Amino acid sequence: MAPPILAGFLAIGACSSAAEPLVHSIALHEPMAVQFHCVIAVAPLQRSLEIRETALDPDHPSVAQSLHQLAGVYVHWRKFGNAEQLYKQALEITENAYGAEHSSVARELDSLSLLYQKQNKYEQAEKLHKRSVKIRQKMARQKGHMYGFTLLRRRALQLEELTLSKDSADCAKTLNELGVLYYLQNNLDAAKVFLMRSLEMRQRVLGADHPDCAQSLNNLAALHCERRDYESAEQLYEKALEIRKRALAPDHPSLAYTLKHLAMLYKRRGKMEKAVPLYELALEIREKSFGPKHPSVATALVNLGVLYCQLKKHNEALPLYERALRVYEDSLGRLHPRVGETLKNLAVLSYEEGDFEKAAELYKRAMEIKEAETSLVCEKAPSPHSSSGDTFSLRSPTLLPHTPR
């Protein structure tokens, strides 16, 4: 029988709203009121962050959104150190997901800039502000000229077809670019026509195994994901992955991109067995790129461990979690939230194996880290978190829709 400390341990639930009327019925002094509201706000945001990290991987753009929201609470609370760390994490994830010149990157830069202004760090704030303005100006120009640019590209295509004949690598490239432009304008029907023409022409001119064909397949897969036609997207990603495995270096960014999105698609569709080798390869790529002791490697270890647990392969999951824990502790410190999350994974694993005493010990350590973090940002305010709201990765929440870019 499970010990009392684990009562409600595996129940998924939100923090209780029973205390909510107190916000309206009790007149608090301003500093206390701000602190109270922030304590209440942190719990659901932290819960949202944990669910998204579990369901979508820790480097998914939706995780950046949760980090951004949580940072905003800490700014309101004037806990600037915590807010800065969260904004920087959100910025890193956003840059990796969308590139350095995306509107979401500008948003994170603006938030960090304002945060530095509040701390009188004007030089740092100005540097980030200038970068944000540059991104926004460039995007405004692109948005203003998108329709005209599309017409120009169509005219360029007509000219290329006249001068180069209809089948050429350059013409296929132009068709692909037109498809991408229509995709960015959410004109998916037109995008599909041009992307299909590009793929067919590349197959005729370059051969079906050429990396450019993989690019067209990848773009078509993204389009089908946008339409939630996941079966078609899966087939296209699989074809693109086969080509890129043969044609590209093992750690090539294009290979990693297709690998990641296909693995996430398998996971969304409940095909855990098919997702496992892709997450294994993702781990291998991260180890080659960053070295075995990088936090990004630990994240890949956790992702793979979660899949093994969902497949009830606990013996395979255990060493992955344990290694991830060591990497997180060595690289981020023993009190980092990622350490606590990994301890909770280990606790759930021990619980499901029937080792309740070890599960209780691990879960207690994880909660001590959470309480230490809460005390740090709340100045010893009581924590509103309960064990019923802290379940982590081994339960499988509904995945949010994924929109590749």
N, C-alpha and C positions, 0 to 999 in steps of 0.2 A: 504494500500500500504506500502511496506517495506521502512524504512528510508534509506537514502543514505549510512550510515555506513555499511549496510549489502549488498550493491550492490556487486554482484559476490560472496557473502558469501558461497553459497552452490555449487559453481562451482569447480569441481576437475581439477586441472591443475598443471603443473610443473612450476618452476620459469623461468622467461623469459631468453632466451639466447641472447637477443639483446645486452647486454653489453659484450658478450664474445670477439668480435674482439678487444676491448680496451686492453685486456691482451696482444695481439700481436702487436698492433700499437703504444702503449705508453710506453716509457722507464721510468720505475719507479725506485726510489731508492730502494735498497734491502729490508730494513725493511717494507717499504710501499708495495712493491710488494708481499712479503710474506703475509702481512695482507690482501691485496686485494684478492689474490688467496684463502686464507682461508675463507674469507667472502663468496666468490662464492661457495666454496666447501661445506660449512655448510648447505646451504639451501636444496639441493637435498638429502643429507644424513639424515637430520632431517626429511624431508618428508617421506623418505623410512622407517625410524624408526617408525613414527607415523602409517603408513599404516600396517606395519608388526605387531605392537602391537595390532592394531584393528582387523586385519584379523586372526591372529594366536595366540592371547593371549600374554600378556606381558612376560610370562616365557617360550616362545618358543625359541629353539636354533637360529632361524633366527633373532630374536630380538637381541640376543647376538652378532651376526655377524654385525648388523647395529651399535650397541653400540661400538664395536671394531673399526669399520671404522671411526666413528665420533671421538673416542678418538685419533686415529692416526692423524687426522687433528689438534686437540688441541696440541698434542705433537710437531708437526711441527711448530705450532704457539707459542710454549713454554708456553702454558697455562696448566701447569702441574697439578694444583689442579683439574681442570675440567676433564682432561684426566684420572687422578687416579680414580675419582668417576665413570667414565664410564667403565674403565677397570674392576673395582671391581664388578660392576653390571653384566658385561658380564661373569666374572668368576663365580659368584654365579649362574647365570642361566645355564651356561654350566655344572657346577658340579651337579646341580639338574637334568639336562636332561640326562647326560651321565655317571655320577659317577665320583669319585675323581681321576681315573687313565686313563683318555681318552686323546688322542692326542690333542683334542681341549682345554682341561684344561691346558695342557702343553703350548700351544700357548699363552693363556691368562697370565699364570705365567711368560713366557718369556717377554711378553710385559710390564707387571708390573715391572719385574726385571730391564729391560732397562730403564724404566721411573725413578726408584729409583736411578739408577746409574747416570743419568743426573742431579739428585738433590743431588748427593754426599751422598746418604743414602745407603752406601755400605753394611751395616749389613743386612738391610731388603732385598736388592737386592740379596745378596748371599744366604739367606735363601730360597727365591723363586726359584732361579736358581738351587739350589741343588734338590729341589722338582721336578722341571721340568725335570732335567737330569734323575732322578730316574724313572719317568714315561716313558720317551722316551726309556731308556734302557730296561725296562720291556716289552714295546710294541715291540721293535726290537726283543727281544727273542721270544715273542709270534708269531710275523710274520714269523720269520725264522723257527719256529718249527710247524707252523699251519698245513702244509701238512702232515708232519710226524706224528703229533699228531692225525690227522684224521685217518691215516692208523692204528695207534695204537688203537684208539677207535673202529675201525671196527673189529680189531682182538679181542679186549676185548669183543665185542658183540658176536662174534662167540663162544668164550670160555664160556661166560655166558649162551648162548643158549644151549650149550652142557651140562653144569654142573647144571644149575638151571631150565632147561626146558624153553621153549620159552615164556611162560607167567609168568612174575614176575614183581613186582614193581621195582626192581633194573634194570632189563632188559629194562623196559619201560623208566626209567630214562636215561639209556645209549642211547637209541634210540632218546630221546629228545635232549640230548647233541650233538649227531651226527648231528641232524637236524639244531641245532643252529650253529654249526661249518660250515656246508655247507652254511647256510644263510650268515654268516659273510664273506665267500669267494665269495658271489654273485652267487653261484651255486644253484639257486632257485628250479630247478627241483629235484635235489637230496635232498635238504632240505625238500621239500614237502613230498617226499616219507617217509623219516624217521620220520618227525613230525606226519604224518598221522598214521604210524605204532605205534608210541608212544601213541597217543590219543586212538586208538582202543584197545591197550593192557591195558592201564590204565582203560578204561571203563569196560573191562572184569574183571580185577583183583581187582580194587578198587571201582568200581561203578561209574556211570555217574555223580554223584553229588560231587565227591571228588575234593578238591582244586587242586590236581595235574592235573586233567582233565581240569580245568580252565586254568592252565598254558599252556598246549598244545594248547587249543583253542586260547589263547591270542597270542601265537607264530605263529600259522597259520594265524591269522588275520593280524599280522604284515607283514607276507609274502605276503598276498593278497594285502595289501596296497602298498607294494613295486612294485607289478605288476599293480597297479591302478585298481584292481578288487574290487572296493569299496563296491559293493553289497554283495559279499561273505564275505568281511572283516567285514561289519556291522553285518551280521548274527552271525559270530563267536564271535565278541566282545560282542554281546548281550547275547549269551549263557554263555560266561565267566563271565560276570557281574552278571547274575542270580545266578550262583554257588557261586561266591565270596561274594555276599550279604548274602547268607544263611550261609556260612561256616566261614566267617572272621569277625573280629571286625569292627565296623562302621568306624574307622579311620585307618584301616590297609593300609600300603603303596601299597600292591598289588591291593586292591580294588580301591584306589585313582588313580592308574596307568590306570586300565581298564576304569574307569569312565571318566577320562580326555580324553583318546584317542577316546572313543566312542562319547563323546560330540563334539570333534573337527571334527569327521567324519560326524556326523549329520549336523553340521554347514556347512561343505564343500559341502554337498549334498543338502543344502537348506531346511533341515528338522528342522526348527527352533522350532516348537512345541515340537518335541521329544527331542531337545537339552535342553530345559528349565529345566525340572526336574533334569537333570544331573548336570547342572550348579548350581541349587539350592542345590543339595547334596554336590557338591564341595565346595560351600560357607559354608555349615554346617560343613564339615570336617575341613576346614581351621579355622573356629571359635573355634572348639574344640582343634585343634592342637596349635594355636598361640594366642588365645584370641581375643576378638571382636575389639580391637583397633590396630591391626597389619596391616602394609601396604599391606601384602599379602591378608588380608581379604578385604581391599578396592578394590584391583584388581579384586577379585571374584565378588564383588558388581557391579563394572563397567561392567564386562563381562556379567553378568545377565541383567543389565540395557540396554546394547546394544541390546541383544536379544529381550527384551520387546519392545524396540523402533522399531526394524525391524518388529515386529508383530503389530505395531501401538497400543500397550498397554502403552500409555504414563503415565497414572495414576500409574501403577505399577513401571515404570522406575524412575519416579521423586524421590520418597523417597530413592531409592537405590543410585542414583547419589548424592543426598544431604548428605546421610550418608557417602558415600565414600569420598566426599569432606572434611567433618569434620575430618575423620580419617587421610587423607593425610595431611591436614593442621596441625593437632596436632602432628603427628609422623614425618613428613618430613619438615614442615615449610611452610609458606604461599606463598613463592616464588618458590617452587619446580616445575619442569616441569610437574609432575603428577597432581598437583593442576591445572595448566593451561589446561591440557588435559581434566580434568573433567569439568572445567568451560566451555570449548568449547562444550562438550557433552550437558551440561545444556542449553547452548545458542541455539544449534540446536533444542533441545526439545522445548524450548520456541518459537522459530521461527515457528516450525511446528504446534504449538498450536495457532499461530496467535498473540502472545504477543511480538510484535516487539521491544517495548521499553525495556522490560526485557532482550530480546535476545541481543540487542545492548549493554546493560550495562554489561552483563556477558561476551560477546565476547571482549569488550574493556578491561575488567580485565584480560582475558586470554592473549590478545595481549600485555598488559603491562608486564606480567610475561615473555613472550617470548622476548620482547624488552629489559627487564632488564637483562635477561640471555645473549642476544646477545651483549649488551653494556659491560657486565662484561668481556666477552671473546674477544671482538673486541676492547676494550679500546675506547668505544664511537664511533666506526665506524658505518656509516649508515647501517641499516639493509636492505638486499636484499629481504626480505620476503614480499609477498603481500597477501592480503586477499584471492585471488583466489587460493593460494597454501596451505591454512591452514585448509581445511575442515577435520574434524575428523570423528569419528567412525560410524555415522549413515548411511553413504554411504558404500556399501558393495563391496570392491575391490575383484578382482579375487584372490582366495586363492592360495598360493604357494603349490607345491606338498609336502606332509608330509611323512617323512621316519622314522617310529618308530625304536627305537633301544633298 
